Amino acid sequence: MKHLLITFYIILFGVQFTFGQNNNDIVNGKKINIHSGILNEDRICLLSLPDSYNDSSEIEKKYPIIILLDGYTHFKTASGIVHFMSSNRNRNHLMPETIVVAIENVDRERDFTVTKIKTKRPNNMGGGRNFLDFIQKELVPYIEKNYRTEPTRTIVGHSLGGLLTLNSYMDKSSIFNAYISIDPSIWWNEEMMKNKVDSISPISFNKKLYIATANQGEDNYERNKKRHDLLFAIMKEKSDGHLNVEIAYFEKENHRSVPLIALYEGLRYINQEN
């Protein structure tokens, strides 16, 4: 584990940097601003392109895309890991070179939840369906129009973002091929999640899903892990054994630290041969 963490440190601070026009600036991505008619607002996304994207000898090459939730928080981590796993500079070839599109937040509770929880204060919860529509009908088409992509798409989310990722996986109309749900907040509406499993289409079971569970301490250990394990068990039973889902428990990681290792392990799982 110590060596793995050292490797990640090198990834995050030593790779995927290109020099700017004055040879002094170091750039590892760009910002794009997209107006959403569905959400009626502008959304900022952070974009990371593979090393070979601007290589004149690779102008015909097309790339998968990763849609990353909580973009501002996880962009540098995810783009560094993807670079480490895919770049010809490292020759790891654990996954194909991939375009990372990280969506910055406006209102997490609104965008990442599909149901409301009653609170004493007014809230904007329950807009997750609209947010997924924005991603599928506006953001992904924009990326595919303006960049060289292939129709292989992964969505990654942590916490409430992991909950939205699960909701996307359970939607038979989802445009994604693979899903990484990191310590998802199933507690938000546990009963609804169980009911959704009952109506999952075989289309979903044919796709890959990776679920990471963190150790949330003595008070929440049993509840958090049991929720995730129970969801997995229900899915396995419903699928009649045909299930492309892996669940992993990281005993030494808490809710905040688990995204680093879960991103790496999740990408390894969804990119390995069946």
C-alpha positions in Angstrom: 0.0 0.0 0.0 2.9 2.4 0.8 4.3 1.9 -2.6 0.9 2.4 -4.2 0.5 5.8 -2.4 3.9 6.9 -3.4 3.0 6.0 -7.0 -0.2 8.1 -6.8 1.8 11.0 -5.4 4.0 10.9 -8.4 1.0 10.6 -10.7 -0.7 13.7 -9.3 2.3 15.9 -9.2 4.5 14.7 -12.0 2.6 13.7 -15.0 0.1 14.9 -17.7 1.5 18.4 -17.8 2.1 20.2 -21.1 3.9 23.5 -21.4 2.0 26.6 -22.3 2.9 29.0 -25.1 5.5 30.9 -23.1 7.1 27.6 -21.8 6.6 28.8 -18.2 3.0 27.8 -17.7 2.1 24.2 -16.9 -1.4 23.1 -18.0 -3.1 19.8 -17.4 -6.6 20.7 -18.7 -8.9 23.3 -20.0 -12.3 24.8 -19.0 -15.3 24.8 -21.2 -18.6 26.6 -20.5 -21.8 25.0 -21.8 -25.3 26.5 -21.5 -27.9 24.0 -20.5 -31.4 24.5 -21.7 -32.5 21.6 -19.6 -31.1 23.1 -16.4 -31.5 26.7 -17.5 -28.0 27.7 -16.5 -24.4 27.7 -17.6 -22.2 24.8 -16.5 -18.5 24.7 -16.3 -16.6 21.5 -17.2 -12.9 20.7 -16.9 -11.4 18.8 -19.8 -8.3 16.6 -19.9 -7.1 15.3 -23.3 -4.8 12.3 -23.8 -1.1 12.8 -24.7 -1.7 11.6 -28.2 -4.7 13.7 -28.9 -2.7 16.5 -30.6 -0.1 14.2 -32.1 -0.1 14.8 -35.9 0.5 11.1 -36.4 -2.7 10.2 -34.5 -5.2 12.6 -36.1 -7.6 9.8 -36.9 -7.6 8.3 -33.5 -10.8 8.4 -31.4 -11.1 8.2 -27.6 -13.5 6.9 -25.0 -14.8 9.5 -22.5 -15.2 9.6 -18.7 -17.9 11.9 -17.2 -16.7 12.8 -13.7 -19.0 14.2 -11.1 -17.8 16.6 -8.4 -15.4 17.8 -11.1 -13.5 20.5 -9.2 -12.7 18.1 -6.4 -11.7 15.0 -8.4 -10.4 16.4 -11.7 -6.6 16.4 -11.0 -6.8 13.0 -9.3 -8.8 11.3 -12.0 -6.9 12.8 -14.9 -3.6 11.8 -13.3 -4.7 8.3 -12.7 -6.1 7.9 -16.3 -2.8 9.3 -17.7 -0.8 6.8 -15.5 -2.9 3.9 -16.6 -3.1 4.7 -20.3 -0.3 6.9 -21.6 2.3 5.5 -23.9 4.9 7.4 -21.8 4.2 5.0 -18.9 3.5 1.9 -21.2 1.1 0.5 -18.6 -1.7 0.0 -21.1 -4.2 -0.9 -18.3 -6.9 1.1 -20.2 -7.2 3.0 -23.4 -6.3 6.7 -23.6 -9.4 8.5 -22.5 -10.9 12.0 -22.5 -11.9 13.1 -19.0 -14.8 15.5 -18.7 -15.3 16.8 -15.1 -18.5 18.7 -14.2 -18.1 21.5 -11.6 -20.8 21.7 -9.0 -23.6 24.2 -8.7 -26.0 22.4 -6.3 -25.0 18.9 -5.3 -28.2 18.0 -3.5 -30.3 19.2 -6.4 -28.3 17.5 -9.1 -27.3 14.2 -7.5 -30.6 13.1 -6.0 -33.7 11.9 -7.7 -36.0 12.1 -4.7 -36.6 14.7 -1.9 -36.0 14.3 1.8 -38.2 16.4 4.0 -36.2 19.1 5.8 -37.1 22.0 8.0 -35.5 24.4 5.5 -36.6 24.7 1.9 -34.5 22.6 -0.4 -34.0 22.0 -4.1 -33.5 18.2 -3.8 -34.7 15.7 -6.4 -33.3 17.2 -9.7 -31.1 14.2 -10.5 -33.2 13.1 -13.5 -32.8 16.6 -15.1 -29.1 16.5 -14.4 -28.7 13.1 -16.1 -30.7 14.5 -19.0 -28.3 17.4 -19.2 -25.3 15.0 -19.3 -26.8 12.7 -21.8 -28.6 15.1 -24.1 -26.4 18.2 -24.0 -23.0 17.6 -22.5 -22.0 14.3 -24.1 -23.3 15.4 -27.6 -21.3 18.6 -27.2 -18.1 16.6 -26.4 -18.7 14.2 -29.2 -19.3 17.0 -31.7 -16.2 19.0 -30.8 -13.7 16.2 -30.0 -12.7 12.9 -31.5 -14.6 10.4 -29.4 -15.8 6.8 -29.7 -19.1 5.7 -28.2 -17.5 4.2 -25.1 -18.6 6.1 -22.0 -18.1 5.8 -18.3 -19.6 7.8 -15.5 -17.9 8.2 -12.1 -19.4 9.6 -8.9 -18.5 9.7 -5.2 -21.0 9.9 -2.2 -24.2 11.6 -3.6 -22.4 11.4 -6.9 -22.1 7.7 -6.4 -25.8 7.5 -5.7 -26.6 9.3 -9.0 -24.2 6.9 -10.7 -26.2 4.0 -9.4 -29.4 5.6 -10.6 -27.9 6.0 -14.0 -26.8 2.3 -14.0 -30.4 1.2 -13.2 -31.9 3.3 -16.0 -32.2 1.1 -19.2 -32.0 4.3 -21.3 -28.6 5.3 -19.9 -26.0 6.0 -22.6 -23.1 4.8 -20.5 -21.3 1.6 -20.9 -19.7 1.4 -17.4 -20.2 2.9 -14.0 -17.9 3.6 -11.0 -19.9 4.3 -7.8 -17.6 5.3 -4.9 -19.0 5.0 -1.4 -22.5 5.8 -2.7 -25.0 7.5 -0.3 -27.6 4.7 -0.5 -29.0 6.0 2.9 -30.6 8.9 1.0 -33.5 6.6 0.0 -32.6 3.0 0.7 -36.1 1.6 0.1 -36.3 3.3 -3.3 -32.9 1.7 -4.3 -34.2 -1.7 -3.4 -37.3 -1.2 -5.4 -35.3 0.0 -8.4 -33.3 -3.2 -8.4 -36.6 -5.1 -8.9 -37.2 -3.3 -12.1 -33.6 -3.3 -13.5 -33.5 -4.3 -17.1 -31.1 -7.0 -18.4 -29.6 -4.2 -20.4 -28.1 -2.8 -17.2 -26.9 -6.2 -16.0 -24.9 -6.5 -19.2 -22.9 -3.4 -18.3 -20.0 -3.1 -15.8 -20.5 -1.5 -12.4 -17.9 -1.1 -9.7 -19.0 -0.2 -6.2 -16.4 0.9 -3.6 -17.2 0.9 0.1 -15.3 3.0 2.7 -14.8 2.4 6.4 -16.9 5.2 7.9 -15.9 4.5 11.5 -17.4 2.5 14.3 -20.7 4.3 14.4 -21.4 3.9 10.7 -19.3 0.8 9.7 -22.0 -1.8 9.9 -24.7 0.4 8.4 -22.7 1.6 5.5 -21.1 -1.7 4.5 -24.4 -3.6 5.1 -26.3 -1.2 2.9 -23.9 -1.7 0.0 -23.6 -5.5 0.5 -27.3 -5.9 0.7 -27.8 -3.9 -2.6 -25.2 -6.1 -4.2 -26.9 -9.3 -3.0 -30.3 -8.2 -4.3 -28.7 -7.3 -7.6 -27.0 -10.7 -7.8 -30.3 -12.5 -7.0 -32.2 -10.5 -9.5 -29.7 -11.1 -12.3 -29.8 -14.9 -12.0 -26.0 -14.9 -11.9 -25.4 -12.8 -15.0 -24.0 -9.8 -13.3 -21.0 -7.6 -14.3 -20.7 -6.0 -10.9 -17.8 -5.9 -8.5 -18.0 -4.6 -5.0 -14.9 -3.8 -2.9 -14.5 -2.8 0.8 -11.5 -0.6 1.7 -11.1 -1.0 5.5 -8.2 1.4 5.7 -10.0 4.2 3.8 -12.6 6.6 5.0 -15.3 8.4 3.0 -13.0 11.2 2.0 -9.9 9.2 1.3 -11.4 6.3 -0.7 -11.9 8.0 -4.1 -8.1 7.9 -4.9 -7.7 4.1 -4.7 -11.3 3.4 -5.8 -10.8 5.3 -9.0 -7.7 3.2 -9.8 -9.3 -0.1 -8.9 -12.6 0.8 -10.6 -10.9 1.7 -13.8 -8.9 -1.5 -13.7 -12.1 -3.6 -13.3 -14.2 -1.9 -16.0 -11.3 -2.2 -18.5 -10.3 -5.8 -17.9 -11.4 -8.5 -20.2 -14.4 -10.5 -19.1 
